[in-house]
């Protein structure tokens, strides 16, 4: 069972394993002469051939390349090509078929399924070691089980990271600990980017591995993952990040939560404006290995200041002798890193670009805002606005403590309590009206509700319009006049309906004479008109006043508008009932 082939074979296998690590050693720098010498030596031995583009040492082996290398190490390449052993896989190209067939017939390699080899997929460390162990005549399941992890990793590779993130939350900590090595650091980093709260999962990892996961995440996702950690844990992980990741994370953490810089990412492609088309393409290919936001290339000048942007499609179809300058959009929109998110989010949405550059005060490119970032920002803004319209100081979290929630809700509730007491005292002042005409209390809630609804509608429209910082006083007055007219027309239509329907209702169900019934319904109708016009006025003026004194207009929330409009509606309704119905027509 555990017979070892010739020692030279084992040595050469180890050499091949070292070769598979070359990309990690060579990435980010030009190939050293020593590395090229090693590649040349392997080529001389007939073990390593390269491609028509050279050795391409920056690339990682694929599954078919790995088995090809092993077949050559065995000295079986000629035999494999001559016999072209059969295999069941349908996804293998002709050049690789002899090597895959030889590996399959000699139990060196299996497919990812019964009919698929996994052609073109990168070989993992576990898969390569499995091939080596089979070559050395170790048996699957008896001597080792690494292949099972490889098979599981292959199956999981077909699933989207968001789905795996959902599944991860359903597993126990022990189950996740077994799964992390199977997935690998890079895949775990991608999965963690989709978690709403990565804190508990980062804590499950040793700080060193947690740092590697964070290093492989986009900078904005890394910051989101670190935000919820305690300062001690955060500092420990940040201290173990690689240099580039640490710099990016520290930069993003330096911004306030309400600044656009806190939500940007450093995952982008940047090129110089003085490059040729060929140089720009080469730079794109070079940077694409680390940055996958490639749909737009951002151009900087000799001083690293933002110069413009190039659409990837334009660069691809450009001729080699074209000038790069012709492809650059000079007036490309941008935002600055210290801008408030609330101030620029609508502008970002309006541009509808896949990404926008973020510049510092010196005009230098420091990051980009992607469309996925925009979706998150809009969602957060809507959540905060919704919270404020509900009378909260900010959006509450599901896991937030009772005391924290109380602190957010209490301030407005205290203010509304006193306003409610004022409304109650006003209602109490009209006790004589209720005593003489008890029926008027039946329609109080209707008048109050309609007034509150109209006020809330005007509030929503006004808040939306006030987003425009260039809104003139004339435009504000135009909005006010429009909202009052809308309230008047809606109030008049509802008043006509109230006059008819309520008049019939009072006559048939409350046994009032026709004249008295229509006097009562008419009073309700007039109260609706006045209350809705005034409510439109209040719902427009209050957010304008808040905006004028530099307070978020959304703070002029639904409860405040509703309470004020209740006060207005009570005074109007009962005042009309007293003056018209009792004093003038002597009903009751």
C-alpha positions in Angstrom: 0.0 0.0 0.0 2.1 3.0 0.7 4.9 2.1 -1.8 6.8 5.1 -2.9 8.0 5.5 -6.5 11.5 6.3 -7.3 13.0 9.1 -5.1 13.7 11.2 -8.1 10.0 11.2 -8.9 9.1 12.4 -5.4 11.7 15.1 -5.7 10.4 16.3 -9.0 6.8 16.3 -7.6 7.9 18.5 -4.8 9.6 20.7 -7.4 6.2 20.9 -9.3 4.4 21.8 -6.0 6.9 24.6 -5.5 6.3 25.7 -9.1 2.6 26.0 -8.3 3.5 28.5 -5.6 5.5 30.7 -8.0 2.5 33.0 -8.7 2.2 33.9 -5.1 5.9 34.7 -4.9 6.0 36.6 -8.1 2.7 38.5 -7.9 2.9 42.3 -7.7 6.5 42.4 -9.0 8.3 41.7 -12.2 9.8 38.2 -12.5 13.3 37.9 -11.2 16.1 36.4 -13.2 16.3 33.6 -10.7 12.6 32.7 -11.2 13.1 32.7 -15.0 16.1 30.5 -14.6 14.0 27.9 -12.7 11.4 28.0 -15.4 14.0 27.5 -18.1 15.5 24.6 -16.2 12.1 22.9 -16.0 11.6 23.5 -19.7 14.9 21.9 -20.4 13.8 18.8 -18.5 10.7 18.7 -20.6 8.4 19.3 -17.6 7.3 22.8 -18.2 6.7 24.3 -21.7 4.7 27.5 -21.2 2.5 29.0 -23.9 2.8 31.0 -27.0 2.8 34.0 -24.7 5.8 32.8 -22.6 5.9 31.1 -19.3 3.0 33.2 -17.8 4.3 32.6 -14.2 1.8 35.1 -12.8 -1.0 32.6 -13.5 -2.3 29.7 -11.4 -2.4 26.1 -12.7 -5.7 24.7 -14.0 -6.8 21.1 -13.4 -5.8 20.0 -16.9 -2.4 21.8 -16.6 -1.8 20.1 -13.2 -2.4 16.5 -14.5 -0.3 17.3 -17.6 2.6 18.3 -15.4 2.2 15.1 -13.4 2.1 13.0 -16.5 5.3 14.6 -17.7 7.0 14.1 -14.3 6.2 10.4 -14.6 7.9 10.3 -18.0 4.6 9.1 -19.5 3.8 11.9 -21.9 4.8 9.9 -25.0 2.7 7.0 -23.9 -0.3 9.2 -23.2 -0.1 10.8 -26.6 0.3 7.5 -28.4 -2.5 5.6 -26.7 -4.8 8.6 -25.9 -6.5 6.7 -23.1 -10.3 6.9 -22.9 -12.1 9.0 -20.3 -15.8 9.8 -19.7 -15.4 13.6 -19.6 -17.1 15.8 -22.2 -15.6 19.2 -21.3 -11.9 18.3 -22.1 -10.2 19.9 -25.2 -8.3 17.7 -27.6 -4.8 18.8 -26.5 -5.5 17.8 -22.9 -7.4 14.6 -23.6 -4.4 12.3 -23.6 -3.1 13.6 -20.2 -6.6 13.5 -18.6 -7.2 10.1 -20.0 -3.9 8.8 -18.7 -4.6 10.3 -15.3 -8.1 8.9 -15.2 -7.1 5.3 -16.3 -4.3 5.3 -13.7 -6.6 6.6 -10.9 -4.6 9.8 -10.5 -7.5 12.2 -11.1 -11.3 12.2 -11.0 -13.8 14.6 -12.5 -16.1 17.0 -10.7 -18.9 14.8 -11.8 -19.4 11.6 -13.8 -19.2 13.4 -17.1 -17.4 16.7 -16.3 -13.7 17.0 -15.5 -13.8 20.7 -14.5 -11.8 21.9 -17.4 -10.4 25.4 -17.1 -11.0 25.6 -13.3 -8.0 26.5 -11.1 -6.6 23.5 -9.2 -6.7 24.0 -5.5 -3.9 23.0 -3.1 -6.1 20.1 -1.8 -6.7 18.8 -5.3 -3.1 18.9 -6.4 -1.9 17.2 -3.2 -4.7 14.5 -3.8 -3.2 13.9 -7.3 0.3 13.6 -5.8 -0.8 11.2 -3.0 -2.6 9.0 -5.6 0.6 9.0 -7.7 2.5 7.8 -4.6 -0.2 5.0 -4.3 -1.9 6.3 -1.3 -5.6 5.3 -1.4 -8.6 7.6 -1.2 -10.7 7.3 2.0 -8.2 4.7 3.4 -5.0 6.8 3.7 -6.4 10.3 3.3 -9.7 12.1 2.8 -8.6 15.4 1.4 -10.3 14.5 -1.9 -13.6 14.7 -0.1 -12.9 18.3 0.8 -12.0 19.0 -2.8 -15.2 17.4 -4.0 -17.2 19.5 -1.5 -15.4 22.7 -2.6 -16.2 21.9 -6.3 -19.9 21.5 -5.5 -20.0 24.7 -3.4 -18.3 26.6 -6.3 -21.5 26.4 -8.3 -23.4 28.5 -5.6 -23.5 32.2 -5.4 -21.7 33.8 -2.4 -25.0 35.4 -1.2 -26.6 32.0 -1.0 -23.7 30.6 0.9 -23.8 33.5 3.3 -27.5 32.6 4.1 -26.5 29.0 4.6 -23.6 30.0 6.8 -25.9 31.6 9.3 -27.9 28.4 9.6 -24.8 26.3 10.6 -23.5 25.8 14.1 -20.0 27.3 15.0 -18.5 23.8 14.9 -19.9 23.2 11.4 -18.6 26.5 10.2 -15.1 25.7 11.6 -15.0 22.6 9.4 -16.3 24.5 6.4 -13.9 27.5 6.4 -10.8 25.4 5.3 -12.8 23.8 2.5 -13.9 27.2 1.1 -10.5 28.8 1.4 -9.7 32.3 2.5 -10.6 34.1 -0.7 -14.1 32.5 -0.9 -14.8 33.1 2.8 -13.9 36.8 2.2 -16.4 37.0 -0.6 -19.1 35.3 1.5 -18.5 37.5 4.5 -19.0 40.5 2.2 -22.7 39.4 1.9 -23.3 39.0 5.6 -25.4 41.8 7.3 -23.3 41.4 10.4 -19.9 39.7 10.0 -18.8 40.3 13.6 -19.8 37.0 15.2 -18.2 35.0 12.3 -15.0 37.0 12.3 -14.7 36.3 16.1 -14.9 32.5 15.3 -11.6 32.8 13.4 -8.2 33.2 15.0 -7.1 36.8 14.6 -4.5 35.9 12.0 -7.0 34.1 9.8 -9.6 36.9 10.4 -7.0 39.4 9.2 -6.4 37.3 6.0 -10.1 37.2 5.3 -10.5 41.0 5.8 -7.4 41.6 3.6 -9.1 39.7 0.7 -12.3 41.8 1.1 -13.0 45.0 -0.8 -12.0 47.9 1.4 -15.6 49.2 2.0 -16.8 45.6 2.8 -13.8 45.2 5.1 -14.7 48.4 7.0 -18.3 47.3 7.3 -17.2 44.0 8.7 -14.9 45.7 11.2 -17.3 48.4 12.3 -19.3 46.2 14.7 -16.2 44.7 16.4 -15.0 46.0 19.8 -12.1 48.5 19.4 -9.6 46.0 20.9 -10.5 43.3 18.4 -10.7 45.8 15.5 -7.2 47.1 16.3 -5.8 43.6 16.6 -7.1 42.6 13.2 -6.1 45.8 11.5 -2.6 45.4 12.9 -2.3 42.1 11.1 -3.6 43.2 7.7 -1.2 43.3 4.8 0.2 46.8 4.1 -2.1 47.8 1.2 -5.2 46.6 2.9 -4.3 48.2 6.2 -3.8 51.6 4.5 -7.1 51.3 2.7 -9.0 50.3 5.8 -7.4 53.0 8.0 -8.3 55.6 5.3 -11.9 54.6 5.2 -12.2 54.4 9.0 -10.9 58.0 9.2 -14.1 59.3 7.6 -17.3 60.0 9.5 -20.2 57.6 9.0 -22.2 60.3 7.3 -19.4 61.1 4.8 -19.3 59.6 1.3 -15.7 58.5 1.9 -16.8 56.0 4.5 -18.7 54.0 1.8 -16.3 54.1 -1.1 -14.1 51.3 -2.2 -10.5 51.3 -3.5 -11.3 48.5 -5.9 -10.9 50.3 -9.2 -8.7 50.6 -12.3 -6.5 53.7 -12.7 -4.3 54.6 -15.7 -2.2 57.6 -16.7 -3.5 60.0 -19.4 -0.1 59.9 -21.3 -0.4 56.1 -22.0 -0.9 54.6 -25.4 -3.8 52.3 -26.2 -1.6 49.3 -25.9 -0.1 50.5 -22.6 -3.6 51.2 -21.2 -4.7 47.6 -22.2 -1.6 46.2 -20.5 -2.2 48.2 -17.4 -5.9 47.0 -17.4 -4.9 43.4 -17.5 -2.3 43.9 -14.8 -4.6 45.6 -12.4 -7.6 43.4 -13.2 -6.0 40.6 -11.2 -6.5 42.6 -8.0 -9.5 44.9 -8.9 -12.6 43.6 -10.5 -14.5 46.9 -11.0 -13.3 47.2 -14.6 -16.3 48.5 -16.5 -14.9 52.1 -16.2 -11.2 53.0 -16.2 -10.3 56.2 -14.3 -7.6 58.4 -15.7 -5.1 60.5 -13.7 -2.6 63.1 -14.9 1.1 63.3 -14.1 0.3 64.8 -10.6 -2.1 61.9 -9.9 -5.1 64.3 -10.1 -8.3 63.0 -11.6 -8.4 63.7 -15.3 -11.4 61.8 -16.7 -12.8 58.3 -17.3 -12.9 55.7 -20.1 -15.6 53.2 -20.8 -14.1 49.7 -21.1 -16.0 49.1 -24.3 -14.4 52.1 -25.9 -10.9 50.9 -25.0 -11.6 47.4 -26.3 -12.7 48.5 -29.7 -10.0 51.2 -30.1 -7.3 50.7 -32.6 -3.7 50.5 -31.4 -2.7 53.7 -33.2 -5.6 55.7 -31.7 -4.9 58.4 -29.2 -6.0 57.6 -25.6 -7.1 61.2 -25.2 -9.9 60.7 -27.7 -11.5 58.0 -25.4 -11.4 60.1 -22.2 -14.6 61.7 -20.9 -13.2 64.9 -19.3 -16.4 66.1 -17.8 -17.1 62.9 -15.9 -19.2 63.4 -12.7 -17.6 62.9 -9.3 -18.1 63.4 -5.6 -15.7 64.5 -2.9 -14.8 62.3 0.0 -16.0 64.6 2.8 -19.4 65.3 1.2 -22.4 64.3 3.4 -24.1 61.2 2.0 -27.5 62.9 2.5 -26.4 65.8 0.4 -25.1 63.9 -2.6 -27.0 60.6 -2.7 -29.7 61.9 -5.0 -27.1 63.4 -7.4 -25.3 60.0 -7.5 -28.5 58.2 -8.3 -29.4 60.7 -11.0 -26.2 60.0 -12.9 -27.1 56.3 -13.0 -23.5 55.2 -13.6 -22.0 51.9 -12.6 -19.5 53.8 -10.5 -18.4 57.3 -9.7 -15.0 58.6 -8.7 -14.4 60.0 -5.2 -11.9 62.8 -5.0 -10.1 64.5 -2.1 -9.8 68.2 -1.6 -6.6 68.2 -3.8 -8.6 66.6 -6.7 -6.8 63.3 -6.4 -8.7 60.0 -6.9 -9.0 58.2 -3.6 -11.8 55.7 -4.3 -15.1 55.0 -6.2 -18.7 54.6 -5.3 -20.2 51.6 -7.1 -23.9 50.9 -7.9 -24.1 48.3 -5.2 -22.8 50.9 -2.7 -25.5 53.3 -3.9 -28.2 50.7 -3.3 -27.0 50.3 0.3 -26.8 54.0 0.8 -30.3 54.6 -0.6 -31.6 51.8 1.6 -30.0 53.3 4.7 -31.2 56.8 3.8 -34.8 55.5 3.3 -34.5 53.7 6.6 -33.5 56.8 8.5 -36.2 58.9 6.8 -38.8 56.3 7.6 -37.6 56.3 11.2 -37.8 60.1 11.4 -41.3 60.1 9.9 -42.2 57.8 12.7 -41.0 60.2 15.3 -37.6 58.5 15.9 -34.2 60.1 16.0 -32.7 57.3 13.9 -33.4 53.8 12.6 -33.5 51.1 15.2 -31.8 47.8 15.1 -33.6 44.5 15.7 -31.0 43.6 18.4 -30.9 47.0 19.9 -31.4 47.2 23.7 -34.6 48.5 25.3 -32.8 51.5 26.8 -31.3 52.6 23.5 -34.7 52.4 21.8 -36.3 54.4 24.6 -33.7 57.1 24.2 -34.5 57.4 20.4 -38.3 57.5 20.9 -38.7 59.5 24.0 -37.7 63.1 22.9 -40.5 63.4 20.4 -43.0 61.6 22.5 -42.4 64.1 25.3 -43.0 67.0 22.9 -46.1 65.4 21.4 -47.4 64.7 24.9 -47.6 68.5 25.6 -49.1 69.2 22.2 -51.7 66.4 22.9 -52.5 68.0 26.2 -53.1 71.3 24.3 -55.4 69.5 21.9 -57.3 67.9 24.8 -57.7 71.3 26.5 -59.1 72.8 23.3 -61.6 70.0 23.0 -62.5 70.5 26.6 -63.3 74.2 25.8 -66.0 73.0 23.4 -67.8 70.8 26.0 -70.9 73.1 25.6 -71.1 72.2 21.9 -71.0 68.5 22.6 -73.6 68.9 25.4 -76.0 70.6 23.0 -75.2 68.6 19.9 -73.8 65.2 20.9 -73.9 64.0 17.3 -71.0 66.3 16.2 -68.6 64.1 18.1 -69.4 61.2 15.7 -67.6 63.0 12.8 -64.7 64.4 14.8 -62.3 61.6 14.0 -63.1 61.9 10.2 -62.2 65.6 10.1 -59.1 65.0 12.2 -57.9 62.0 10.1 -58.4 63.7 6.8 -56.5 66.8 8.0 -53.7 64.6 9.2 -53.5 62.7 6.0 -53.3 65.8 3.9 -50.6 67.3 6.1 -48.5 64.1 5.8 -48.8 64.1 2.0 -47.7 67.7 1.8 -44.8 66.9 4.2 -43.6 64.1 2.0 -43.7 66.2 -1.2 -42.0 69.1 0.5 -39.1 66.9 1.9 -38.6 65.5 -1.5 -38.4 69.0 -3.1 -36.1 70.4 -0.4 -33.4 67.9 -1.5 -32.6 70.5 -4.2 -30.2 72.8 -2.4 -30.6 75.4 -5.2 -34.3 75.8 -4.6 -35.2 79.5 -4.7 -37.6 81.4 -2.5 -39.9 81.8 -5.5 -40.0 78.1 -6.0 -40.8 77.5 -2.4 -43.7 79.9 -2.5 -44.8 78.2 -5.7 -44.8 74.9 -3.9 -46.7 76.4 -1.0 -49.4 77.8 -3.3 -49.7 74.6 -5.2 -50.1 72.5 -2.0 -52.8 74.8 -0.7 -54.7 74.7 -4.0 -54.5 70.9 -4.0 -55.8 70.9 -0.4 -58.6 73.2 -1.4 -59.7 71.1 -4.4 -59.5 67.8 -2.5 -61.3 69.4 0.4 -64.1 70.8 -1.8 -64.6 67.4 -3.5 -64.7 65.6 -0.2 -67.0 68.3 1.2 -69.5 67.7 -1.6 -69.4 64.0 -0.9 -69.8 64.5 2.8 -72.7 66.9 2.3 -74.6 64.2 0.3 -73.7 61.0 2.1 -73.6 62.3 5.6 -76.9 64.3 5.2 -78.7 61.1 4.1 -77.0 59.1 6.9 -78.0 61.6 9.6 -81.6 61.7 8.3 -82.2 58.0 7.9 -80.1 56.6 10.8 -80.2 59.4 13.3 -83.8 60.6 12.6 -82.9 64.2 12.0 -85.1 66.3 9.7 -83.7 66.9 6.2 -82.8 70.5 6.9 -81.0 69.8 10.1 -79.3 66.8 8.6 -77.9 68.8 5.7 -76.9 71.6 8.1 -74.8 69.1 10.1 -73.3 67.5 7.0 -72.6 71.0 5.5 -70.8 72.0 8.7 -68.6 68.8 8.4 -68.0 69.6 4.7 -66.9 73.2 5.3 -64.7 72.0 8.2 -63.0 69.5 5.9 -62.3 72.3 3.3 -60.8 74.6 5.9 -58.9 71.9 7.8 -57.4 70.4 4.6 -56.2 73.8 3.3 -54.6 74.7 6.6 -53.1 71.2 6.9 -51.5 71.5 3.5 -50.1 74.9 4.6 -48.8 73.4 7.8 -47.4 70.3 6.1 -45.4 72.5 3.7 -44.3 75.4 6.0 -43.0 73.4 8.9 -40.4 71.3 6.9 -39.4 74.6 5.2 -38.8 76.2 8.5 -36.8 73.2 9.8 -34.7 73.3 6.6 -34.1 77.1 7.0 -32.6 76.6 10.5 -30.5 73.7 9.2 -32.4 70.8 10.8 -33.3 67.8 8.8 -36.8 68.4 7.4 -37.6 64.7 8.0 -37.5 65.5 11.7 -40.8 67.5 11.0 -42.2 64.0 11.3 -45.6 62.5 10.8 -46.6 62.6 14.5 -45.7 66.3 14.8 -47.7 67.3 11.7 -50.6 65.1 12.7 -50.8 66.6 16.2 -50.7 70.2 14.9 -53.3 69.4 12.3 -55.5 67.8 15.0 -55.4 71.0 16.9 -56.3 73.0 13.8 -59.1 70.6 12.8 -60.6 70.6 16.4 -60.7 74.4 16.5 -62.2 74.7 13.0 -64.8 71.9 13.4 -66.1 72.7 16.8 -65.8 76.5 16.2 -68.0 76.1 13.1 -70.5 73.9 15.0 -70.7 76.5 17.8 -71.1 79.6 15.6 -73.1 78.2 12.7 -75.2 75.3 14.1 -75.8 76.5 17.7 -75.5 80.3 17.6 -76.9 81.0 14.1 -79.4 78.2 13.5 -80.1 77.2 17.1 -79.8 73.5 16.6 -80.1 71.2 19.6 
